Amino acid sequence: MKLHKKLGKYKPIEVPYKVWTCFGENSQVIHISGDQACFGEDYKNLEELREAIEWYADQLGGKVKWS
């Protein structure tokens, strides 16, 4: 069951490790180093960052289209 269906049931959803390591607790600035970026936790390449964003979008009942 995804987030948009669980809202209101008051049960936490476990975020996969590969997703939360993209954002972490300090996601206020995007840091860039070479061909990787950091949203607040670990540095990831473009594909890994997109997968993390897609996971969150999926939890909200949506999809991401990259151009």
C-alpha positions as CSV (number, residue, x, y, z in Angstrom):
1,M,0.0,0.0,0.0
2,K,1.4,3.4,-1.0
3,L,1.5,6.6,1.1
4,H,-1.5,8.3,-0.5
5,K,-3.6,5.3,0.6
6,K,-2.0,5.0,4.0
7,L,-2.5,8.7,5.0
8,G,-4.7,8.8,8.0
9,K,-3.9,5.3,9.2
10,Y,-1.1,6.6,11.4
11,K,1.4,3.8,10.6
12,P,4.9,4.7,9.6
13,I,6.2,3.7,6.2
14,E,9.7,2.5,6.0
15,V,11.8,4.3,3.4
16,P,14.3,2.1,1.6
17,Y,17.9,2.7,2.4
18,K,18.9,3.7,-1.1
19,V,16.2,6.4,-1.0
20,W,16.8,8.0,2.4
21,T,20.5,8.1,1.9
22,C,19.8,10.6,-1.0
23,F,17.9,13.0,1.2
24,G,18.8,12.5,4.9
25,E,17.8,15.0,7.5
26,N,19.6,18.0,6.2
27,S,18.1,18.4,2.7
28,Q,18.2,22.2,2.5
29,V,21.1,22.6,-0.1
30,I,22.1,20.5,-3.1
31,H,25.9,20.0,-3.1
32,I,27.6,19.0,-6.3
33,S,30.9,17.2,-6.7
34,G,32.0,16.0,-10.2
35,D,29.3,13.9,-11.7
36,Q,27.4,13.4,-8.4
37,A,25.1,15.5,-6.2
38,C,24.0,15.4,-2.6
39,F,20.5,16.3,-1.4
40,G,21.6,16.1,2.2
41,E,23.0,12.7,3.0
42,D,25.2,10.7,0.5
43,Y,26.5,11.7,-2.9
44,K,24.7,9.9,-5.7
45,N,24.9,9.8,-9.5
46,L,22.0,11.1,-11.6
47,E,20.4,7.6,-12.0
48,E,20.4,7.0,-8.2
49,L,18.9,10.4,-7.5
50,R,16.2,9.9,-10.1
51,E,15.3,6.4,-8.6
52,A,14.9,8.0,-5.1
53,I,12.6,10.8,-6.5
54,E,10.6,8.2,-8.4
55,W,10.1,6.1,-5.2
56,Y,8.6,9.1,-3.4
57,A,6.4,10.1,-6.4
58,D,5.2,6.5,-6.5
59,Q,4.3,6.6,-2.8
60,L,2.1,9.6,-3.5
61,G,0.4,7.9,-6.4
62,G,2.2,9.6,-9.2
63,K,4.9,9.0,-11.8
64,V,7.9,11.0,-13.0
65,K,8.7,11.7,-16.6
66,W,12.3,12.7,-17.2
67,S,13.1,14.8,-20.2
